[in-house]
Amino acid sequence: MRTSALHPQSDGQVERQHQTIINYLAKFIKTRQIHFEIGQKIWLYNPRRVRGKAPKLQSRTWEGPYCVEKKLSDVVYCIRKSNRYKNKIVHTDRLATYLGRPVE
């Protein structure tokens, strides 16, 4: 929103709009800060595309559960599925908390 210096009536509208944007950004950033503890179980997002098959008919894209081995930085973790598998280094954008499988 643009205002001129000679129109002080719209200053309140501009300030309110700025506050709304700041509140929105603060809520969004707060919800995206994800931290995992060492030993915590997590899901790994691993998309696979098979040629000639519709995406909705392809296999699941979340694998796991994996276990967090190390925290390499604020957004990069070293994870492992079990002792038989190699460690994988992944970004937090590809991780989600493992809450267990639903009982059927």
Backbone torsions as a table, in degrees:
resi	resn	phi	psi	omega
1	MET	NA	131.0	-179.5
2	ARG	-107.7	140.0	176.2
3	THR	-134.2	160.0	177.1
4	SER	-102.6	162.8	179.4
5	ALA	-68.3	-20.5	-177.6
6	LEU	-92.0	10.1	-177.9
7	HIS	-130.6	72.9	-175.2
8	PRO	-69.0	-13.7	-179.3
9	GLN	-64.1	-28.9	-177.3
10	SER	-88.1	-3.4	179.1
11	ASP	-60.7	-37.9	178.9
12	GLY	-63.7	-39.3	178.5
13	GLN	-64.8	-41.4	-179.9
14	VAL	-65.5	-44.5	179.5
15	GLU	-62.3	-40.1	179.2
16	ARG	-66.1	-39.5	178.3
17	GLN	-65.5	-40.9	177.8
18	HIS	-62.3	-43.0	180.0
19	GLN	-64.1	-39.1	178.2
20	THR	-63.0	-43.5	179.2
21	ILE	-64.9	-42.3	179.4
22	ILE	-63.0	-43.6	178.8
23	ASN	-63.0	-42.4	179.3
24	TYR	-62.1	-47.5	-179.3
25	LEU	-63.9	-39.0	179.6
26	ALA	-63.2	-41.5	179.3
27	LYS	-68.2	-40.4	-179.2
28	PHE	-66.0	-45.5	-178.6
29	ILE	-65.4	-39.7	-178.7
30	LYS	-64.0	-37.8	-178.3
31	THR	-75.9	-21.0	-178.6
32	ARG	-90.3	-6.1	179.1
33	GLN	-79.4	106.9	-175.5
34	ILE	-114.8	129.5	178.1
35	HIS	-127.5	137.6	178.8
36	PHE	-119.8	144.3	177.9
37	GLU	-91.0	153.8	176.8
38	ILE	-65.9	130.8	-177.9
39	GLY	93.9	-9.5	-179.2
40	GLN	-72.6	144.3	178.1
41	LYS	-87.8	138.3	-175.6
42	ILE	-142.0	162.2	171.1
43	TRP	-95.6	149.8	175.1
44	LEU	-117.7	126.9	176.1
45	TYR	-83.6	118.7	-177.4
46	ASN	-137.1	84.6	-176.8
47	PRO	-69.6	137.5	177.2
48	ARG	-127.6	133.7	177.5
49	ARG	-112.5	128.1	175.1
50	VAL	-108.9	126.6	-177.8
51	ARG	-67.5	135.1	177.2
52	GLY	88.2	5.3	-179.3
53	LYS	-127.3	135.8	-179.5
54	ALA	-62.9	141.9	-178.8
55	PRO	-55.9	-36.4	-178.2
56	LYS	-71.8	-17.3	179.5
57	LEU	-95.4	-3.3	-179.2
58	GLN	-80.1	167.8	-177.1
59	SER	-64.6	166.8	-178.9
60	ARG	-59.9	150.7	-178.2
61	THR	-102.7	-9.2	178.1
62	TRP	-99.6	125.9	-179.3
63	GLU	-113.8	153.5	175.4
64	GLY	150.4	-171.5	7.5
65	PRO	-82.7	147.2	173.1
66	TYR	-106.5	163.1	178.9
67	CYS	-118.9	135.9	179.4
68	VAL	-74.3	122.5	179.1
69	GLU	-93.0	-48.4	-176.6
70	LYS	-147.1	153.6	171.6
71	LYS	-105.1	112.9	-176.5
72	LEU	-87.0	-30.7	174.8
73	SER	-157.2	-171.5	-179.8
74	ASP	-64.9	-26.2	-175.5
75	VAL	-124.3	3.1	-178.4
76	VAL	-123.6	130.1	-178.8
77	TYR	-126.8	152.2	173.2
78	CYS	-102.3	122.1	-176.3
79	ILE	-125.6	160.7	179.1
80	ARG	-147.0	139.4	179.9
81	LYS	-76.6	-46.9	174.8
82	SER	-159.4	-179.5	-177.7
83	ASN	-66.8	-20.8	-179.5
84	ARG	-77.7	-18.2	-175.3
85	TYR	-101.1	156.9	174.8
86	LYS	-74.5	158.9	173.6
87	ASN	-71.0	147.6	173.8
88	LYS	-119.0	140.4	176.4
89	ILE	-105.9	118.9	-173.4
90	VAL	-136.2	156.0	177.0
91	HIS	-85.2	152.6	-178.0
92	THR	-64.9	-19.0	176.8
93	ASP	-61.9	-22.8	-178.3
94	ARG	-101.3	9.7	-176.9
95	LEU	-117.3	150.3	175.1
96	ALA	-145.2	150.4	-179.6
97	THR	-65.8	135.6	178.3
98	TYR	-89.7	119.4	-179.7
99	LEU	-106.4	3.7	-178.9
100	GLY	99.2	163.5	178.7
101	ARG	-90.2	145.5	178.7
102	PRO	-67.3	142.0	179.0
103	VAL	-80.4	129.4	-178.1
104	GLU	-103.6	NA	NA
